[in-house]
Amino acid sequence: MQIAPWPDYNGKVITEGDLLCHPSGEIGRVIYIANNPDVQDQWKVDYGDNTPSRLCDQVGIKGQATVLRSAGS
């Protein structure tokens, strides 16, 4: 299981497969794409709409996503 280079909005470690939740209630699953050379494009969040978003954009001040459920638990 891969560990993301960024923590969630609250500072918790994010791992591949974790579920993230935004203050709006929107939930997405963290995915890791190893064959992408850009670290920002290796880590995405899949919201089920076939357009994964960059993880780094989801955990900052605008997205404020936090780990809802860890894949390891």
Contacts in CASP RR format, 6 or more apart in sequence:
PFRMAT RR
TARGET T0000
AUTHOR 0000-0000-0000
METHOD contacts of the structure
MODEL  1
MQIAPWPDYNGKVITEGDLLCHPSGEIGRVIYIANNPDVQDQWKVDYGDN
TPSRLCDQVGIKGQATVLRSAGS
1 15 0 8 1.000
1 16 0 8 1.000
1 17 0 8 1.000
1 71 0 8 1.000
1 72 0 8 1.000
2 15 0 8 1.000
2 16 0 8 1.000
2 32 0 8 1.000
2 34 0 8 1.000
3 13 0 8 1.000
3 14 0 8 1.000
3 15 0 8 1.000
3 16 0 8 1.000
4 13 0 8 1.000
4 14 0 8 1.000
4 15 0 8 1.000
4 16 0 8 1.000
4 30 0 8 1.000
4 32 0 8 1.000
4 43 0 8 1.000
4 55 0 8 1.000
5 39 0 8 1.000
5 43 0 8 1.000
6 14 0 8 1.000
6 43 0 8 1.000
6 55 0 8 1.000
6 56 0 8 1.000
6 59 0 8 1.000
7 13 0 8 1.000
7 14 0 8 1.000
7 59 0 8 1.000
8 14 0 8 1.000
8 20 0 8 1.000
8 59 0 8 1.000
8 65 0 8 1.000
8 66 0 8 1.000
8 67 0 8 1.000
9 59 0 8 1.000
9 60 0 8 1.000
9 63 0 8 1.000
9 64 0 8 1.000
9 65 0 8 1.000
9 66 0 8 1.000
10 66 0 8 1.000
10 67 0 8 1.000
12 66 0 8 1.000
12 67 0 8 1.000
13 67 0 8 1.000
14 20 0 8 1.000
14 30 0 8 1.000
14 55 0 8 1.000
14 59 0 8 1.000
14 67 0 8 1.000
15 30 0 8 1.000
15 70 0 8 1.000
15 71 0 8 1.000
15 72 0 8 1.000
16 30 0 8 1.000
16 31 0 8 1.000
16 32 0 8 1.000
16 71 0 8 1.000
17 29 0 8 1.000
17 30 0 8 1.000
17 31 0 8 1.000
17 32 0 8 1.000
17 71 0 8 1.000
18 29 0 8 1.000
18 30 0 8 1.000
18 67 0 8 1.000
18 68 0 8 1.000
18 69 0 8 1.000
18 70 0 8 1.000
18 71 0 8 1.000
19 27 0 8 1.000
19 28 0 8 1.000
19 29 0 8 1.000
19 30 0 8 1.000
19 67 0 8 1.000
19 68 0 8 1.000
19 69 0 8 1.000
19 71 0 8 1.000
20 27 0 8 1.000
20 28 0 8 1.000
20 29 0 8 1.000
20 30 0 8 1.000
20 45 0 8 1.000
20 58 0 8 1.000
20 59 0 8 1.000
20 65 0 8 1.000
20 66 0 8 1.000
20 67 0 8 1.000
20 68 0 8 1.000
21 27 0 8 1.000
21 28 0 8 1.000
21 65 0 8 1.000
21 66 0 8 1.000
21 67 0 8 1.000
21 68 0 8 1.000
22 58 0 8 1.000
22 63 0 8 1.000
22 64 0 8 1.000
22 65 0 8 1.000
23 63 0 8 1.000
23 64 0 8 1.000
26 47 0 8 1.000
27 47 0 8 1.000
27 68 0 8 1.000
28 45 0 8 1.000
28 46 0 8 1.000
28 47 0 8 1.000
28 48 0 8 1.000
29 45 0 8 1.000
29 46 0 8 1.000
30 43 0 8 1.000
30 44 0 8 1.000
30 45 0 8 1.000
30 46 0 8 1.000
30 55 0 8 1.000
30 71 0 8 1.000
31 43 0 8 1.000
31 44 0 8 1.000
31 45 0 8 1.000
31 46 0 8 1.000
31 52 0 8 1.000
32 42 0 8 1.000
32 43 0 8 1.000
32 44 0 8 1.000
33 41 0 8 1.000
33 42 0 8 1.000
33 43 0 8 1.000
33 44 0 8 1.000
34 42 0 8 1.000
36 42 0 8 1.000
40 54 0 8 1.000
40 56 0 8 1.000
41 54 0 8 1.000
43 54 0 8 1.000
43 55 0 8 1.000
43 56 0 8 1.000
44 52 0 8 1.000
44 53 0 8 1.000
44 54 0 8 1.000
44 55 0 8 1.000
45 52 0 8 1.000
45 53 0 8 1.000
45 54 0 8 1.000
45 55 0 8 1.000
45 58 0 8 1.000
45 65 0 8 1.000
46 52 0 8 1.000
47 53 0 8 1.000
57 63 0 8 1.000
58 65 0 8 1.000
59 65 0 8 1.000
END
